[in-house]
Amino acid sequence: MTDSTLKQAIKEAYATAPVSDVILHTLEIRHPAFVDGAGLPTSIRVVMDYADLNATLEATAPLNPSTMVTFVSFAFDVQLPEVTDSATPQITVTMDNVSTDIETNIALATASGIKAEITYRAFLGSDLTGPQNDPPLHLTIFDIKADDFKVIATCGFSDPANKNFPGETYTLQRFPGLVR
């Protein structure tokens, strides 16, 4: 089964594995507690490479759409889920040698009780004008642990069955007409 989110250029790169065209795997972790020095929303962006990467995000990106951003070089590993009938598939992401900035942001996120989100994007070394998987893969982080050496995040798809519909909670304080 082919992946319909992949652009033709990356399909060819996967098929032929050209030496001149490197596939750059990136992750972006977002949370409302992540803010920069000016108090604006920011995210943790990493690339699996030996050098930082400046690349342009897609027009539908949650933060900085259609903007060139920097992905910091980090070693990370993605462990795909084992397929079972009883469990929702979950992916484990491990980042080694994390900086104190990342560790501090992760601590803020876990203290807030709000789940963080993670986005996987693949770029070609020859085309940094946008990710080659469009739309990128967006996941929710269900569990995250960080220490001085690594960050381990368990991610999966959000649970749409348990979302409130139509997007708001009806309480007696806001809707007193609910009481007879």
Secondary structure, 3 states (H helix, E strand, C coil): CCCCCECHHHHHHHHHCCCCCCEEEEEEEEEEEEECCCCCEEEEEEECCCCCEEEECCCCCCCCCCCEEEEEECCEEEECCCCCCCCCCCEEEEEECCCHHHHHHHHHHHHHCCCCEEEEEEEECCECCCCCECCCEEEEEEEEEECCCEEEEEEECCCHHHCCCCCCCCCCCCCHHHCC
